[in-house]
Amino acid sequence: MLNFTSVVLGRSEIDFLAIPVCEDAEIHADKELLALVAEAKALEEFKGEAKQQLTLYNLLDGRVRRCLFMGLGPRKKITAETLRAFAGRAVKAVMGAKRADLTVAAPLAQALDMAPQVLLQALAEGACLANHSFTRYKEKPKHEPLQRVSLLVPSATAKQFAALPGRVEAVCRAVCQAREWVSTPGNDKLPEQLGQAFATAASRAGLKVRTLDQAQLKRAKFGALLAVAAGSAHAPCLVEIVYTPAKAAGAQTIVLVGKGVTFDTGGISLKPAAGMEAMKGDMAGAAAVVGAMLAVARLKPKQRVIGITPIVENMPSGTATRPGDIVTSFAGKTVEIGNTDAEGRLILIDAMAYAIKKHKPDVLVDLATLTGACVIALGEKMAAVFSRDEALTAAIKAAGEAVHERCWPMPMPDDYKELLKSDLADISNMSSSRYGGAITAALFLSEFTNATRWAHIDIAGPGHAKKGSDYCGPGGTGFGVRLLCDLLERL
């Protein structure tokens, strides 16, 4: 779908050309592009201001049938994310016009004071990510994805970065698969169904897969995970996906754990009805982890990477775990259930303890749509990072900035642990205070990490979107896939 092209404008037929235009600077070198931009700016309604659009037809003696000019705004405000959004909007415009091919004129990297790879990757990501919509339940989808997107670059650039389109497409396909899983309703992704979907996708990618069913989880004493699943008629499972590099000796082991609650009613501590339909996305962390593993299979990093996804449905019933119950976790610690809607942390602690015992990871990162408190603190477009490892935190923050999956470091004060004390068990899954819920949830998880380098990423805000953006439709966002892939390169 994605490729480089170095065609000469005016000599080749182009069905749909998209040209980014800066408001106050020239960002192209090709004389034909400069002439086209000058023609567009000669019109009163287009000056290259941010998000301005203009379409002209049959340019360069008819060889460019449609030319879409898109404003980027002033030079000093143009970032990689600006280019990502431009490419996404261009793809959506072509989809709306019911055309199949798009050629994007890449601007000069030096004109934007940007590294060439950063610029090209941003354009490629925006195009790939926008070329997706969730249409599984639509009888007649309004738009079809494009068949081809070509980045117009000099031949030397195409040769230098020949591997970039394939890499970007591999990661973005994984993001789109994660989006599909998150947007699928709960009735079509029961725990056994989602576990099978994860396992099938990973096996097809050439990864080693092991699935623990309910009987195996009981034998292994995943007490906290099973407590969450107790109210559902559908059995839980845990999917373990392993990538081993060609040179495994001496390689770091990185474990990624993703929360996989296929639907979260809150259990006996039932959630309010308003907004509960969005709880089909409470497995966005698991989707991101498996998506990242699919990309890993193509990218082949130097580390050994393991993805672990505990998968349950949290339902109220006569067999559901009750507030006040005490359960024994995989790690052997007892947990008093203060609230059955604090369920994500329960399945995570068993999966994390299992990962630490079995794989002895050098780094452990978990992703979870864990707390509404995190959304209150940071809004719907930013994730929270909790870790006592400053270097790991910095790497996650840098990865988030690079791919625009922003993460903000949060505190983990020891004195807040007092809020998790239980008179009857080793720890409570619920804070005794209504405040600082994202912090106390992270502190709860930290009690099961031993001395492992660990970070918790709360994606409750950005894991799902009510409205679409420039390169993502409404529903699952796939947040975390690109973040984790970039992070692996930094570890």
PLY file of the C-alpha trace (Angstrom):
ply
format ascii 1.0
element vertex 491
property float x
property float y
property float z
element edge 490
property int vertex1
property int vertex2
end_header
0.00 0.00 0.00
2.83 2.44 0.88
5.79 3.18 -1.35
8.21 5.86 -2.55
8.01 7.36 -6.03
10.37 9.68 -7.84
8.29 10.48 -10.91
8.88 13.77 -12.70
5.84 16.03 -12.40
4.46 17.03 -15.74
5.70 13.89 -17.43
3.66 11.27 -15.59
-0.06 10.88 -15.02
-1.09 11.44 -11.37
-4.72 10.95 -10.35
-4.57 12.69 -6.95
-1.63 14.77 -5.70
-1.52 16.25 -2.19
0.89 19.12 -1.55
1.63 20.50 1.93
1.94 24.27 1.89
3.64 26.47 4.48
2.11 29.85 5.22
5.33 31.86 5.35
8.13 29.79 3.76
8.93 27.64 0.76
9.25 23.99 1.77
9.65 22.39 -1.66
12.55 22.47 -4.14
11.00 20.95 -7.28
10.20 23.74 -9.75
6.89 22.19 -10.78
5.78 21.92 -7.16
6.79 25.52 -6.52
4.81 26.62 -9.56
1.74 24.71 -8.39
1.98 26.21 -4.90
2.32 29.70 -6.39
-0.79 29.09 -8.48
-2.75 28.05 -5.40
-1.54 30.96 -3.27
-2.52 33.39 -6.04
-6.14 32.67 -5.11
-7.58 34.75 -2.29
-9.07 31.80 -0.44
-5.80 29.93 0.09
-2.65 31.20 1.79
-1.33 28.01 3.42
-2.82 28.75 6.81
-3.25 25.79 9.14
-5.91 23.33 7.88
-6.82 25.41 4.83
-7.63 23.21 1.82
-7.95 23.89 -1.86
-8.47 21.46 -4.74
-7.59 22.37 -8.34
-8.13 20.15 -11.35
-6.26 19.19 -14.51
-2.97 20.91 -13.75
0.32 20.56 -15.67
-1.47 20.08 -18.97
-3.91 17.67 -17.42
-1.29 15.24 -16.13
-2.31 16.01 -12.52
-6.04 15.38 -12.55
-6.67 16.49 -8.97
-4.33 18.53 -6.81
-5.10 19.00 -3.13
-3.24 21.86 -1.43
-3.27 21.68 2.37
-2.08 24.45 4.67
0.37 23.66 7.45
0.46 27.13 8.99
3.60 29.11 9.90
6.99 27.43 9.57
7.90 27.70 13.26
4.84 25.67 14.31
5.31 22.75 11.93
6.25 19.52 13.71
6.28 15.85 12.85
2.74 15.64 14.18
1.69 18.43 11.82
2.91 16.30 8.90
1.28 13.18 10.32
-2.04 15.02 10.53
-1.62 16.48 7.03
-1.07 13.04 5.51
-4.04 11.67 7.42
-6.34 14.42 6.19
-5.11 13.92 2.64
-5.93 10.21 2.75
-9.39 10.93 4.14
-10.01 13.46 1.38
-9.12 10.90 -1.27
-11.28 8.26 0.40
-14.14 10.78 0.43
-13.62 11.38 -3.29
-13.81 7.61 -3.82
-10.41 7.46 -5.50
-7.93 4.63 -4.96
-4.47 6.22 -5.29
-2.76 9.17 -3.62
0.62 10.75 -4.26
1.96 12.92 -1.43
4.62 15.51 -2.20
7.12 15.29 0.65
8.56 18.67 1.69
12.27 19.32 2.14
13.47 18.13 5.54
16.06 20.91 5.78
13.41 23.52 5.04
11.58 22.37 8.15
14.75 21.81 10.19
13.75 18.16 10.59
15.68 14.93 10.17
14.70 13.27 6.86
13.73 9.98 8.52
11.52 11.78 11.04
9.76 13.68 8.26
9.23 10.66 6.03
8.11 8.46 8.90
5.55 11.06 10.04
4.05 11.32 6.54
3.99 7.55 6.13
2.42 6.96 9.54
-0.29 9.56 9.03
-1.21 8.06 5.67
-1.23 4.45 6.85
-3.12 5.13 10.07
-5.79 7.20 8.30
-6.34 4.48 5.71
-8.48 2.46 8.08
-12.03 2.52 9.36
-13.96 0.05 11.46
-16.70 -1.22 9.13
-17.27 -4.76 10.39
-20.90 -4.05 11.27
-21.76 -1.77 8.35
-23.80 -3.26 5.53
-22.63 -0.56 3.14
-19.46 1.21 4.30
-19.25 4.84 3.15
-15.56 4.69 2.29
-13.11 2.12 1.03
-9.40 2.19 1.96
-6.93 3.41 -0.64
-5.04 0.85 -2.66
-1.82 2.84 -2.82
-0.15 5.84 -1.21
3.10 7.05 -2.79
5.46 9.53 -1.18
7.01 11.71 -3.87
10.71 12.06 -2.99
14.03 12.39 -4.87
15.43 9.06 -6.08
18.42 9.36 -3.73
16.06 9.73 -0.76
14.01 6.74 -1.89
17.16 4.64 -2.08
18.52 5.81 1.28
15.30 5.05 3.15
14.13 2.07 1.12
13.26 0.04 4.23
11.13 2.74 5.83
7.79 2.13 4.05
7.79 -1.57 4.96
8.64 -0.86 8.57
6.00 1.84 8.96
3.37 -0.27 7.26
4.11 -3.24 9.56
3.67 -1.11 12.68
0.59 0.72 11.40
-1.12 -2.52 10.36
-0.58 -3.72 13.92
-2.10 -0.48 15.23
-5.14 -0.94 13.01
-5.54 -4.54 14.16
-5.47 -3.34 17.77
-8.14 -0.77 16.89
-10.32 -3.52 15.41
-10.07 -5.60 18.58
-10.92 -2.64 20.83
-13.89 -1.52 18.73
-15.40 -5.01 18.50
-18.40 -5.23 20.88
-18.29 -7.42 23.95
-20.68 -10.02 22.59
-18.23 -10.84 19.80
-15.06 -10.87 21.89
-15.83 -13.04 24.86
-12.64 -14.07 26.68
-12.27 -17.34 24.79
-12.91 -15.56 21.46
-10.42 -12.75 22.11
-7.83 -15.21 23.38
-8.22 -17.27 20.22
-7.98 -14.15 18.05
-4.76 -13.11 19.79
-3.27 -16.58 19.51
-4.21 -16.97 15.85
-2.78 -13.59 14.85
0.46 -14.24 16.73
0.86 -17.74 15.29
0.35 -16.46 11.75
3.06 -13.87 12.42
5.48 -16.68 13.26
5.52 -16.14 17.01
5.44 -18.81 19.69
2.11 -18.90 21.52
0.87 -20.57 24.68
-2.65 -20.18 26.06
-3.54 -21.06 29.65
-7.20 -22.03 30.03
-9.29 -21.86 33.18
-8.23 -25.27 34.46
-4.57 -24.43 34.01
-5.04 -21.06 35.70
-6.64 -22.81 38.67
-3.82 -25.33 38.94
-1.24 -22.56 38.78
-3.16 -20.60 41.45
-3.99 -17.40 39.58
-6.31 -16.52 42.44
-6.71 -12.79 41.77
-7.41 -13.27 38.06
-9.93 -16.04 38.72
-11.70 -13.87 41.30
-12.41 -11.26 38.63
-13.71 -13.89 36.20
-15.88 -15.66 38.80
-19.08 -13.81 37.91
-18.97 -14.49 34.19
-20.36 -17.51 32.37
-17.33 -17.26 30.08
-14.04 -18.76 31.16
-10.90 -16.61 31.44
-7.61 -17.33 29.77
-4.08 -16.00 29.56
-2.24 -15.71 26.26
1.56 -15.74 26.27
3.38 -14.71 23.07
7.15 -15.07 22.71
9.56 -13.53 20.22
13.16 -14.77 20.33
15.84 -12.95 18.32
18.28 -14.77 16.05
21.09 -14.03 18.51
19.35 -14.87 21.77
22.47 -15.35 23.90
22.95 -12.36 26.15
19.84 -10.56 24.83
17.68 -8.57 27.20
14.26 -9.98 28.06
11.44 -7.47 27.84
7.98 -8.45 29.06
4.88 -6.51 28.04
1.68 -7.15 30.01
-1.70 -5.85 28.82
-4.98 -5.70 30.70
-7.62 -7.70 28.86
-11.09 -7.17 30.35
-13.37 -7.85 27.39
-16.27 -6.12 29.12
-16.31 -4.46 32.51
-19.64 -4.01 34.24
-17.85 -3.38 37.53
-19.06 -6.72 38.88
-21.07 -6.55 42.09
-19.84 -2.95 42.47
-21.86 -2.19 39.36
-20.94 0.81 37.24
-23.52 3.50 36.38
-25.40 2.79 33.14
-24.25 6.00 31.43
-21.18 5.28 29.36
-21.00 1.60 30.23
-21.06 0.67 26.54
-17.50 2.00 26.28
-16.35 -0.73 28.66
-15.95 -3.04 25.66
-12.64 -1.17 25.32
-11.32 -2.24 28.71
-8.97 -4.61 26.92
-7.14 -1.85 25.02
-3.95 -2.59 26.94
-4.02 -6.22 25.84
-4.77 -5.20 22.25
-1.80 -2.83 22.28
0.53 -5.50 23.63
-0.52 -8.08 21.05
-0.41 -5.45 18.32
3.13 -4.59 19.36
4.07 -8.26 19.27
2.74 -8.54 15.70
4.95 -5.62 14.74
7.89 -7.14 16.62
7.60 -10.25 14.47
8.29 -8.05 11.42
10.76 -5.61 12.98
12.88 -8.30 14.65
14.43 -6.30 17.51
17.56 -7.43 19.33
15.74 -8.22 22.58
13.70 -11.25 23.56
10.16 -9.87 23.83
7.24 -11.57 25.57
3.65 -10.35 25.49
1.30 -11.56 28.22
-2.42 -10.82 28.20
-4.74 -11.98 31.01
-8.27 -12.02 29.55
-11.49 -11.99 31.59
-15.04 -10.65 31.59
-16.15 -8.81 34.76
-19.82 -9.58 35.35
-22.27 -9.56 38.29
-23.97 -12.85 39.09
-24.59 -15.31 41.88
-21.04 -16.62 41.52
-19.34 -13.20 41.35
-16.67 -12.16 43.81
-18.10 -9.92 46.54
-16.72 -6.77 48.14
-15.03 -7.90 51.34
-13.88 -11.23 49.92
-10.21 -12.15 50.37
-8.32 -13.90 47.60
-4.80 -15.27 47.29
-2.82 -13.95 44.35
-0.34 -15.87 42.20
2.47 -14.25 44.20
1.02 -15.67 47.43
-0.09 -12.34 48.87
-3.67 -12.08 50.03
-5.86 -9.28 48.71
-9.03 -7.92 50.29
-11.53 -6.90 47.63
-12.61 -3.40 48.58
-14.33 -2.86 45.25
-14.99 -5.37 42.46
-14.66 -2.55 39.92
-10.97 -2.30 40.77
-10.53 -5.48 38.77
-7.84 -4.61 36.24
-5.15 -4.42 38.87
-6.11 -7.92 40.07
-5.58 -9.62 36.73
-2.41 -7.61 36.16
-0.73 -8.64 39.42
-1.17 -12.32 38.64
0.11 -11.89 35.08
3.05 -9.78 36.25
4.01 -12.17 39.04
3.81 -15.08 36.59
6.00 -13.20 34.10
8.60 -12.39 36.73
8.74 -15.95 38.03
8.89 -17.61 34.62
10.86 -15.17 32.46
12.92 -13.12 34.94
12.65 -10.03 32.71
15.21 -7.25 32.56
12.31 -4.84 31.98
8.58 -5.23 32.62
6.04 -2.77 31.22
2.30 -3.04 31.69
-0.39 -1.16 29.76
-3.90 -0.84 31.08
-7.07 1.21 30.84
-6.86 1.20 34.60
-8.40 4.26 36.27
-10.88 7.01 35.60
-8.75 9.08 37.95
-6.03 9.12 35.30
-8.44 10.63 32.77
-9.43 13.31 35.28
-5.77 14.13 35.84
-4.49 14.12 32.25
-7.52 14.16 29.97
-8.34 11.84 27.10
-5.23 12.31 24.94
-2.38 11.49 27.29
-1.28 8.42 29.23
0.26 8.38 32.70
3.57 6.66 33.47
4.38 5.32 36.90
7.83 3.99 37.68
10.63 4.45 40.16
13.16 3.84 37.38
14.04 7.29 36.05
15.82 5.99 32.95
12.89 3.77 31.99
10.45 6.62 32.58
12.55 8.93 30.41
12.69 6.33 27.62
8.90 5.91 27.66
8.33 9.67 27.66
10.79 10.12 24.75
9.13 7.30 22.79
5.74 8.92 23.36
6.98 12.26 22.10
8.52 10.66 19.01
5.28 8.96 17.90
2.85 11.45 19.48
1.48 8.93 21.95
2.16 11.26 24.82
2.99 9.97 28.29
3.39 12.02 31.44
5.38 10.86 34.51
3.40 10.65 37.73
4.54 10.35 41.36
4.58 7.21 43.49
4.90 8.49 47.09
5.54 5.74 49.62
3.26 7.26 52.24
0.26 6.73 49.95
0.72 2.99 50.48
-1.00 3.50 53.82
-4.21 3.96 51.88
-4.02 0.33 50.68
-3.73 -1.26 54.12
-6.14 -4.00 55.05
-6.91 -5.13 58.58
-7.55 -8.67 57.39
-5.33 -9.29 54.35
-1.85 -8.34 53.11
-3.25 -5.53 50.99
-6.53 -4.06 49.76
-7.27 -3.57 46.09
-9.02 -0.29 46.87
-7.70 2.89 48.44
-9.33 4.17 51.61
-9.35 7.65 50.03
-11.37 8.83 47.04
-8.43 10.91 45.84
-5.28 9.99 43.91
-6.81 6.84 42.48
-4.33 6.47 39.62
-1.43 6.73 42.08
-2.76 4.18 44.54
-3.56 1.78 41.69
0.07 2.01 40.53
1.31 1.54 44.09
-0.85 -1.58 44.36
0.78 -3.01 41.23
4.25 -2.10 42.50
3.81 -4.44 45.45
4.01 -7.39 43.04
7.05 -6.37 40.96
9.85 -7.35 43.37
13.12 -5.74 42.22
12.25 -5.87 38.50
12.67 -2.72 36.39
9.03 -1.89 35.87
6.76 0.80 34.51
2.99 1.04 34.48
1.30 3.00 31.69
-2.32 3.95 32.36
-4.01 4.46 28.97
-7.57 4.95 30.25
-7.79 8.28 28.40
-6.24 7.69 24.96
-7.10 3.99 24.51
-10.52 4.84 23.06
-11.82 7.93 21.24
-15.41 9.15 21.10
-14.62 11.23 18.01
-12.19 10.63 15.20
-9.00 12.60 14.63
-6.94 13.43 11.55
-5.66 9.87 11.27
-7.91 7.80 13.52
-11.62 7.12 13.39
-13.90 6.92 16.45
-13.49 3.84 18.64
-10.28 2.02 19.44
-7.16 4.10 18.81
-4.47 1.42 18.99
-2.63 3.69 21.43
0.46 1.97 22.76
1.51 -0.09 19.73
3.76 2.55 18.19
4.84 3.64 21.66
6.07 0.16 22.59
7.78 -0.39 19.23
9.70 2.86 19.62
10.49 2.06 23.26
12.07 -1.27 22.31
14.57 0.61 20.14
15.53 2.74 23.14
16.04 -0.04 25.70
0 1
1 2
2 3
3 4
4 5
5 6
6 7
7 8
8 9
9 10
10 11
11 12
12 13
13 14
14 15
15 16
16 17
17 18
18 19
19 20
20 21
21 22
22 23
23 24
24 25
25 26
26 27
27 28
28 29
29 30
30 31
31 32
32 33
33 34
34 35
35 36
36 37
37 38
38 39
39 40
40 41
41 42
42 43
43 44
44 45
45 46
46 47
47 48
48 49
49 50
50 51
51 52
52 53
53 54
54 55
55 56
56 57
57 58
58 59
59 60
60 61
61 62
62 63
63 64
64 65
65 66
66 67
67 68
68 69
69 70
70 71
71 72
72 73
73 74
74 75
75 76
76 77
77 78
78 79
79 80
80 81
81 82
82 83
83 84
84 85
85 86
86 87
87 88
88 89
89 90
90 91
91 92
92 93
93 94
94 95
95 96
96 97
97 98
98 99
99 100
100 101
101 102
102 103
103 104
104 105
105 106
106 107
107 108
108 109
109 110
110 111
111 112
112 113
113 114
114 115
115 116
116 117
117 118
118 119
119 120
120 121
121 122
122 123
123 124
124 125
125 126
126 127
127 128
128 129
129 130
130 131
131 132
132 133
133 134
134 135
135 136
136 137
137 138
138 139
139 140
140 141
141 142
142 143
143 144
144 145
145 146
146 147
147 148
148 149
149 150
150 151
151 152
152 153
153 154
154 155
155 156
156 157
157 158
158 159
159 160
160 161
161 162
162 163
163 164
164 165
165 166
166 167
167 168
168 169
169 170
170 171
171 172
172 173
173 174
174 175
175 176
176 177
177 178
178 179
179 180
180 181
181 182
182 183
183 184
184 185
185 186
186 187
187 188
188 189
189 190
190 191
191 192
192 193
193 194
194 195
195 196
196 197
197 198
198 199
199 200
200 201
201 202
202 203
203 204
204 205
205 206
206 207
207 208
208 209
209 210
210 211
211 212
212 213
213 214
214 215
215 216
216 217
217 218
218 219
219 220
220 221
221 222
222 223
223 224
224 225
225 226
226 227
227 228
228 229
229 230
230 231
231 232
232 233
233 234
234 235
235 236
236 237
237 238
238 239
239 240
240 241
241 242
242 243
243 244
244 245
245 246
246 247
247 248
248 249
249 250
250 251
251 252
252 253
253 254
254 255
255 256
256 257
257 258
258 259
259 260
260 261
261 262
262 263
263 264
264 265
265 266
266 267
267 268
268 269
269 270
270 271
271 272
272 273
273 274
274 275
275 276
276 277
277 278
278 279
279 280
280 281
281 282
282 283
283 284
284 285
285 286
286 287
287 288
288 289
289 290
290 291
291 292
292 293
293 294
294 295
295 296
296 297
297 298
298 299
299 300
300 301
301 302
302 303
303 304
304 305
305 306
306 307
307 308
308 309
309 310
310 311
311 312
312 313
313 314
314 315
315 316
316 317
317 318
318 319
319 320
320 321
321 322
322 323
323 324
324 325
325 326
326 327
327 328
328 329
329 330
330 331
331 332
332 333
333 334
334 335
335 336
336 337
337 338
338 339
339 340
340 341
341 342
342 343
343 344
344 345
345 346
346 347
347 348
348 349
349 350
350 351
351 352
352 353
353 354
354 355
355 356
356 357
357 358
358 359
359 360
360 361
361 362
362 363
363 364
364 365
365 366
366 367
367 368
368 369
369 370
370 371
371 372
372 373
373 374
374 375
375 376
376 377
377 378
378 379
379 380
380 381
381 382
382 383
383 384
384 385
385 386
386 387
387 388
388 389
389 390
390 391
391 392
392 393
393 394
394 395
395 396
396 397
397 398
398 399
399 400
400 401
401 402
402 403
403 404
404 405
405 406
406 407
407 408
408 409
409 410
410 411
411 412
412 413
413 414
414 415
415 416
416 417
417 418
418 419
419 420
420 421
421 422
422 423
423 424
424 425
425 426
426 427
427 428
428 429
429 430
430 431
431 432
432 433
433 434
434 435
435 436
436 437
437 438
438 439
439 440
440 441
441 442
442 443
443 444
444 445
445 446
446 447
447 448
448 449
449 450
450 451
451 452
452 453
453 454
454 455
455 456
456 457
457 458
458 459
459 460
460 461
461 462
462 463
463 464
464 465
465 466
466 467
467 468
468 469
469 470
470 471
471 472
472 473
473 474
474 475
475 476
476 477
477 478
478 479
479 480
480 481
481 482
482 483
483 484
484 485
485 486
486 487
487 488
488 489
489 490
